[in-house]
Amino acid sequence: MDSASLPPAREIPAAFVDSVRSWWSVGEKQSAIAEERLLRRLPFFRSSSLSGSDTAAPVVATSSRVQLAKPNHYLNMLAIKASTPSANAPPPAVVLHGYGAGLGFFFNNFPPLANWAGRRGSSVYALDWLGMGRSARVPFTVKSKRDDVVARVTEAESFFVDSLEEWRSQMSLPKMTLIGHSLGAYFSVAYALKYPDRVHKLILLSPAGVPRGPNFEEPSRELTDHGDGQASSTASSSTSPAAKEKSTFHRATKGRVEDIRKEQKEKKRQESRSRRILTYMWEEGWSPFQLVRSTFVWGPMLIGKYSSRRFSGLTPEETRDMHDYIMNITLAKGSGEYCISHILEPGAHARMPLVDRIHALRKDLPVTFVYGDHDWMDPVGGEESVRNLRKAGNSLGKMYIIENAGHHVYLDNKDAVNELLSTELDK
């Protein structure tokens, strides 16, 4: 399907028609086309279908699969490499997406990351986790007993972090800076705990699984969430002068954290009936993406409404292409998504919260927590994690709040996040 033939993204009925068409054509080829449509927005991207390359460009980006040891196990990768590598280059940055997403979600963040790579003579990689995005959709099973929480969580985490370690080894990377979003941030910490000498820095964007106990985060929001970049009428932060600065990030303060929690409580109180139903089904063992794949009519319509609503900050063309991309990776065979019930309890808080484990990280490891001022991840977990790092002798933990941003901070306020990433990578 040619991108020019796609309908306007904001017309829901047309988007629904396109969703139904995509339902029939979903597959590896269509998925690759949808991803490349997003990546071709990058002037330094070189498609495998195009011959030649600009040797004068400071960086070149290519997409490929990296085969792992087990048959039919591979990771989908975008590699952005400096044309002139530096012998003194900092470790490469590795961008890791959240639950049920894919590397294409970061298309607006790749240009500044590429600028950093070209300027420092380093590299940037973006990966799809095993069993998600366009990586191999291999069977996901946990053999540990249901009541053995530690074994269950460890086995589920290992499915992802061990494949990341195998990829790192094949790429011959001594160390990496991990930039993870949501569940990808959770796995980034799990990786740093298991392979401490391989991590240079951790940058955690709206991380999942951090605090203890009942939380405001709900997996169903991955399909029902609105774009939270605009302040709600109940958010006290909307009156702050800083909230008017589109590309602003600030060090977190107790007052700002409390503002975010007040808004989260109000949104929880006002949650829709459809969200309650999806949350219930999640707690009964369903994946939101399994639900989408199980129905011919509602599934495509749900994704069409989600992409038009959730990515309202994008241009119509970007929203259209993002919708097609989401449709293809969502309708692919279920795999890594089934990890979630082993990692999160009903109510979506972690079975083994990171706040209780983060003290075991290396004492010299910089750890940066980042939350949107309209986030639905509870920032109190990040606040307490920074304190626990300090108690353990690590003074390199810090936390930022991104103005005018929700859970998908890197899309909601790309300018602020891009500025923050460049700043943190250069330190």
C-alpha positions as CSV (number, residue, x, y, z in Angstrom):
1,M,0.0,0.0,0.0
2,D,1.5,3.3,-1.1
3,S,1.6,6.0,1.7
4,A,-0.1,8.5,-0.7
5,S,-3.2,6.3,-0.8
6,L,-3.7,6.3,3.0
7,P,-6.7,8.3,4.2
8,P,-6.4,11.4,6.5
9,A,-5.6,10.2,10.0
10,R,-8.1,12.3,11.9
11,E,-11.1,11.0,10.0
12,I,-12.1,8.0,12.2
13,P,-14.4,6.3,9.7
14,A,-11.7,6.5,7.1
15,A,-9.1,5.3,9.5
16,F,-11.4,2.4,10.4
17,V,-11.7,1.4,6.8
18,D,-7.9,1.5,6.5
19,S,-7.7,-0.6,9.7
20,V,-9.9,-3.3,8.1
21,R,-7.7,-3.3,5.0
22,S,-4.6,-3.6,7.2
23,W,-6.2,-6.5,9.1
24,W,-6.1,-8.6,5.9
25,S,-2.7,-7.5,4.7
26,V,-0.8,-7.6,8.0
27,G,2.4,-9.6,7.8
28,E,6.2,-9.3,7.8
29,K,6.3,-7.5,4.5
30,Q,3.6,-5.0,5.4
31,S,5.1,-4.5,8.8
32,A,8.5,-3.7,7.3
33,I,6.8,-1.2,4.9
34,A,5.0,0.5,7.8
35,E,8.2,0.9,9.8
36,E,10.3,2.1,6.9
37,R,7.6,4.8,6.2
38,L,8.4,6.3,9.6
39,L,12.2,5.9,9.3
40,R,12.3,7.5,5.8
41,R,11.5,10.8,7.5
42,L,15.1,10.7,8.7
43,P,17.3,12.3,6.1
44,F,20.2,10.0,7.1
45,F,18.3,6.8,6.8
46,R,19.4,4.4,4.1
47,S,16.9,1.8,3.0
48,S,18.2,-1.6,1.9
49,S,16.0,-1.2,-1.2
50,L,18.0,1.9,-2.2
51,S,21.5,1.7,-3.7
52,G,24.3,4.0,-2.8
53,S,25.0,6.2,0.2
54,D,26.1,9.7,1.1
55,T,29.6,9.2,2.3
56,A,29.8,12.9,3.3
57,A,26.9,12.6,5.8
58,P,28.0,12.7,9.4
59,V,25.8,9.7,10.3
60,V,24.1,6.9,8.4
61,A,21.1,4.9,9.7
62,T,20.3,1.4,8.5
63,S,17.7,-1.2,9.6
64,S,18.5,-4.9,9.9
65,R,17.9,-8.1,11.9
66,V,20.5,-9.4,14.3
67,Q,20.3,-13.2,14.5
68,L,20.6,-14.7,18.0
69,A,21.9,-18.1,18.9
70,K,18.5,-20.0,19.0
71,P,16.9,-20.8,15.6
72,N,14.3,-18.2,14.5
73,H,15.4,-15.8,17.4
74,Y,16.4,-12.3,16.2
75,L,16.1,-8.7,17.2
76,N,15.0,-5.9,14.9
77,M,17.5,-3.1,15.0
78,L,18.0,0.5,13.8
79,A,21.7,1.4,13.8
80,I,22.8,5.1,13.6
81,K,26.5,5.2,13.2
82,A,29.0,8.1,12.8
83,S,30.7,8.1,9.4
84,T,33.9,9.0,11.2
85,P,34.1,7.0,14.5
86,S,36.2,8.5,17.3
87,A,38.7,6.5,19.2
88,N,37.6,8.4,22.3
89,A,33.8,8.1,21.6
90,P,31.5,7.6,24.6
91,P,29.6,4.3,24.8
92,P,26.7,4.0,22.3
93,A,23.2,4.8,23.3
94,V,20.6,2.0,23.0
95,V,16.9,3.1,22.8
96,L,14.4,0.5,24.2
97,H,10.6,0.9,23.8
98,G,7.8,0.1,26.2
99,Y,5.1,-2.6,26.4
100,G,3.7,-3.6,23.0
101,A,5.4,-0.8,21.2
102,G,8.4,-0.7,18.8
103,L,11.4,1.4,17.8
104,G,9.4,3.4,15.3
105,F,7.7,5.3,18.2
106,F,11.0,7.2,18.6
107,F,11.2,8.6,15.1
108,N,11.0,12.2,16.4
109,N,13.9,11.5,18.8
110,F,16.4,10.0,16.3
111,P,17.5,13.2,14.7
112,P,19.0,14.8,17.9
113,L,20.4,11.5,18.9
114,A,22.0,11.2,15.5
115,N,23.5,14.7,15.9
116,W,25.0,13.5,19.2
117,A,26.4,10.4,17.5
118,G,27.9,12.4,14.7
119,R,29.4,15.0,16.9
120,R,30.9,12.5,19.4
121,G,31.9,9.9,16.8
122,S,29.7,7.3,18.6
123,S,26.6,5.3,17.7
124,V,22.9,5.0,18.6
125,Y,20.9,1.8,18.3
126,A,17.2,1.2,18.7
127,L,15.9,-2.3,19.3
128,D,12.6,-4.1,19.4
129,W,12.5,-6.4,22.4
130,L,12.3,-10.1,21.6
131,G,8.7,-11.0,21.1
132,M,7.6,-7.4,20.4
133,G,7.7,-4.9,17.5
134,R,9.3,-6.5,14.5
135,S,11.6,-8.8,16.4
136,A,11.0,-12.6,16.4
137,R,7.6,-13.5,17.8
138,V,8.8,-16.7,19.6
139,P,6.7,-18.6,22.1
140,F,6.8,-17.0,25.6
141,T,6.5,-19.4,28.5
142,V,7.3,-19.3,32.2
143,K,7.9,-22.7,33.9
144,S,8.2,-21.4,37.4
145,K,5.4,-22.2,39.9
146,R,2.7,-19.5,40.2
147,D,3.3,-18.9,43.9
148,D,7.1,-18.6,43.5
149,V,7.2,-14.9,42.8
150,V,10.9,-14.4,42.6
151,A,11.4,-17.3,40.2
152,R,8.5,-16.1,38.0
153,V,9.7,-12.6,37.8
154,T,13.3,-13.6,37.2
155,E,12.4,-16.0,34.4
156,A,10.1,-13.4,32.7
157,E,12.8,-10.7,32.9
158,S,15.5,-13.1,31.6
159,F,13.5,-13.6,28.4
160,F,14.2,-10.0,27.5
161,V,17.5,-9.0,29.3
162,D,19.3,-12.1,28.2
163,S,18.5,-11.5,24.5
164,L,19.7,-7.9,25.0
165,E,22.9,-9.2,26.4
166,E,23.3,-11.7,23.5
167,W,22.8,-8.8,21.1
168,R,25.4,-6.7,22.9
169,S,27.9,-9.5,22.7
170,Q,27.3,-10.0,19.0
171,M,27.7,-6.2,18.4
172,S,31.0,-6.2,20.4
173,L,29.9,-3.3,22.6
174,P,31.9,-3.2,25.9
175,K,29.3,-0.8,27.5
176,M,26.0,0.9,26.6
177,T,23.9,3.8,27.8
178,L,20.4,2.4,28.0
179,I,17.5,4.8,27.3
180,G,14.3,2.9,28.2
181,H,10.6,3.9,28.1
182,S,8.0,2.4,30.4
183,L,8.4,-1.4,30.5
184,G,11.6,-0.9,28.5
185,A,12.9,1.3,31.4
186,Y,12.0,-1.5,33.8
187,F,13.9,-4.1,31.8
188,S,16.9,-1.6,31.5
189,V,17.2,-1.6,35.3
190,A,16.8,-5.4,35.4
191,Y,19.6,-5.7,32.8
192,A,21.9,-3.4,34.8
193,L,21.3,-5.5,37.9
194,K,22.2,-8.7,36.1
195,Y,25.0,-7.3,33.9
196,P,26.3,-4.4,35.9
197,D,29.6,-4.0,34.0
198,R,27.9,-3.5,30.7
199,V,25.9,-0.3,31.5
200,H,27.4,3.1,31.3
201,K,24.3,5.1,32.2
202,L,20.6,4.6,32.7
203,I,18.0,7.1,31.4
204,L,14.5,6.0,32.4
205,L,11.6,7.6,30.7
206,S,8.3,7.2,32.6
207,P,9.5,3.9,34.0
208,A,7.0,1.1,34.9
209,G,7.2,-1.1,37.9
210,V,9.0,1.3,40.2
211,P,6.9,1.9,43.3
212,R,5.3,-0.5,45.8
213,G,1.7,-1.2,46.3
214,P,-1.4,0.1,44.5
215,N,-0.4,2.4,41.7
216,F,-2.1,4.7,39.1
217,E,-0.5,2.9,36.2
218,E,-2.8,0.6,34.2
219,P,-1.7,-1.6,31.3
220,S,-5.1,-1.0,29.6
221,R,-4.0,2.6,29.1
222,E,-1.7,1.4,26.4
223,L,-4.8,1.2,24.2
224,T,-7.2,3.6,25.8
225,D,-4.9,6.5,26.9
226,H,-5.5,10.0,25.5
227,G,-2.7,12.3,24.6
228,D,-1.9,13.7,28.0
229,G,0.4,16.5,26.8
230,Q,-2.3,19.1,27.5
231,A,-3.0,20.1,31.0
232,S,-6.3,19.1,32.5
233,S,-8.6,21.4,34.3
234,T,-7.8,19.6,37.5
235,A,-4.0,19.8,37.2
236,S,-2.6,22.5,39.5
237,S,0.5,22.5,37.4
238,S,-1.4,24.1,34.5
239,T,-1.2,27.4,36.3
240,S,2.6,27.3,36.5
241,P,4.5,29.7,34.3
242,A,6.8,26.8,33.4
243,A,3.9,24.8,32.0
244,K,3.7,27.4,29.2
245,E,7.3,26.7,28.1
246,K,6.9,23.9,25.5
247,S,10.5,22.7,25.6
248,T,11.1,22.7,29.3
249,F,12.4,20.1,31.7
250,H,13.0,20.7,35.4
251,R,14.6,18.9,38.3
252,A,11.8,17.3,40.3
253,T,10.6,18.9,43.5
254,K,8.3,17.6,46.2
255,G,5.6,20.1,45.1
256,R,5.7,19.1,41.5
257,V,5.5,15.4,42.4
258,E,2.4,16.1,44.5
259,D,0.8,18.0,41.6
260,I,1.2,15.0,39.4
261,R,-0.3,12.7,42.0
262,K,-3.3,14.9,42.5
263,E,-4.0,14.8,38.7
264,Q,-3.6,11.0,38.6
265,K,-6.1,10.6,41.5
266,E,-8.7,12.7,39.7
267,K,-8.2,10.8,36.4
268,K,-8.5,7.5,38.2
269,R,-11.8,8.7,39.7
270,Q,-13.1,9.7,36.2
271,E,-11.9,6.7,34.3
272,S,-14.3,5.5,31.6
273,R,-16.3,2.3,31.8
274,S,-14.4,0.9,28.8
275,R,-11.1,1.3,30.7
276,R,-12.5,-0.5,33.7
277,I,-13.6,-3.4,31.5
278,L,-10.2,-3.6,29.9
279,T,-8.5,-3.5,33.3
280,Y,-10.7,-6.3,34.5
281,M,-9.9,-8.4,31.5
282,W,-6.2,-7.7,32.1
283,E,-6.5,-8.9,35.7
284,E,-8.2,-12.1,34.4
285,G,-5.1,-12.9,32.3
286,W,-5.9,-11.2,29.0
287,S,-3.4,-9.0,27.1
288,P,-4.9,-5.8,25.6
289,F,-3.3,-6.8,22.3
290,Q,-4.8,-10.3,22.5
291,L,-8.2,-8.6,22.8
292,V,-7.6,-6.6,19.7
293,R,-6.6,-9.6,17.7
294,S,-9.6,-11.6,18.8
295,T,-12.2,-9.5,17.2
296,F,-12.5,-8.5,13.5
297,V,-14.6,-5.3,14.1
298,W,-13.7,-3.8,17.4
299,G,-10.0,-4.4,17.2
300,P,-9.2,-2.3,14.2
301,M,-11.6,0.4,15.3
302,L,-10.0,0.5,18.7
303,I,-6.5,1.0,17.2
304,G,-7.8,3.6,14.7
305,K,-9.4,5.6,17.5
306,Y,-6.3,5.2,19.7
307,S,-3.8,6.4,17.1
308,S,-5.9,9.4,16.1
309,R,-6.6,10.4,19.7
310,R,-3.3,9.5,21.5
311,F,-0.9,11.1,18.9
312,S,-2.9,14.3,18.4
313,G,0.4,16.3,18.7
314,L,1.7,14.8,15.5
315,T,0.9,16.0,12.0
316,P,-1.9,14.3,10.1
317,E,0.7,12.5,7.9
318,E,2.7,11.4,11.0
319,T,-0.4,10.2,12.7
320,R,-1.5,8.2,9.6
321,D,1.9,6.5,9.4
322,M,2.0,5.8,13.1
323,H,-1.5,4.3,12.9
324,D,-0.4,1.9,10.2
325,Y,2.7,1.0,12.1
326,I,0.8,0.3,15.3
327,M,-1.8,-1.8,13.4
328,N,0.9,-4.0,12.0
329,I,2.9,-4.7,15.2
330,T,-0.3,-5.1,17.2
331,L,-1.8,-7.7,14.9
332,A,1.4,-9.8,14.7
333,K,1.5,-13.0,16.7
334,G,1.4,-12.6,20.5
335,S,4.7,-13.3,22.2
336,G,6.6,-11.1,24.6
337,E,3.4,-9.3,25.7
338,Y,2.5,-12.2,27.8
339,C,5.3,-11.5,30.2
340,I,3.3,-8.7,31.9
341,S,1.1,-10.8,34.2
342,H,4.3,-12.4,35.6
343,I,5.9,-9.0,36.3
344,L,2.9,-7.0,37.4
345,E,0.2,-7.9,39.9
346,P,-3.5,-7.2,39.4
347,G,-3.7,-3.4,39.7
348,A,-0.5,-3.1,37.7
349,H,2.1,-2.7,40.4
350,A,5.3,-4.6,40.2
351,R,5.6,-8.0,41.9
352,M,9.2,-7.1,42.7
353,P,9.3,-3.2,42.7
354,L,12.4,-1.6,41.4
355,V,12.4,0.8,44.3
356,D,13.4,-2.1,46.5
357,R,16.1,-3.4,44.2
358,I,17.7,-0.3,42.8
359,H,20.1,0.0,45.7
360,A,22.0,-3.0,44.3
361,L,23.1,-1.1,41.2
362,R,26.7,-0.1,40.8
363,K,27.6,2.8,43.1
364,D,29.1,4.8,40.2
365,L,26.2,4.3,37.8
366,P,24.3,7.5,36.8
367,V,20.6,6.9,36.9
368,T,18.1,9.5,35.6
369,F,14.4,9.3,36.1
370,V,12.1,11.3,33.8
371,Y,8.3,11.8,34.2
372,G,5.8,13.9,32.3
373,D,3.9,16.5,34.4
374,H,0.7,14.7,33.3
375,D,2.1,11.2,33.6
376,W,0.1,8.2,34.7
377,M,3.2,6.5,36.1
378,D,3.6,7.4,39.8
379,P,6.6,9.7,40.2
380,V,6.8,8.9,43.9
381,G,8.6,5.7,43.0
382,G,11.3,7.6,41.2
383,E,11.6,10.1,44.1
384,E,12.1,7.2,46.6
385,S,14.5,5.4,44.2
386,V,16.8,8.4,44.1
387,R,16.8,8.5,47.9
388,N,17.6,4.8,48.1
389,L,20.4,5.2,45.6
390,R,21.9,7.9,47.8
391,K,21.5,5.7,50.9
392,A,23.5,3.0,49.1
393,G,26.3,5.4,48.3
394,N,25.3,6.4,44.8
395,S,25.0,10.1,44.5
396,L,24.4,10.0,40.7
397,G,20.7,9.5,40.8
398,K,18.4,12.3,39.8
399,M,14.9,13.0,38.6
400,Y,13.3,15.4,36.1
401,I,9.8,16.5,35.2
402,I,8.9,17.3,31.6
403,E,6.4,20.0,31.2
404,N,3.3,19.5,28.9
405,A,3.8,15.7,28.7
406,G,2.1,12.5,29.6
407,H,3.3,8.9,29.7
408,H,4.8,9.1,26.2
409,V,7.1,12.0,27.2
410,Y,9.4,11.6,24.2
411,L,6.4,12.2,21.8
412,D,4.3,14.6,23.9
413,N,7.2,17.1,24.4
414,K,9.9,15.9,22.0
415,D,11.8,19.2,22.2
416,A,12.3,19.0,26.0
417,V,13.1,15.3,26.0
418,N,15.5,15.6,23.1
419,E,17.3,18.5,24.9
420,L,17.5,16.4,28.1
421,L,18.8,13.4,26.3
422,S,21.6,15.4,24.6
423,T,22.5,17.0,27.9
424,E,22.6,13.7,29.8
425,L,24.6,11.8,27.0
426,D,27.2,14.6,27.0
427,K,27.9,14.4,30.8
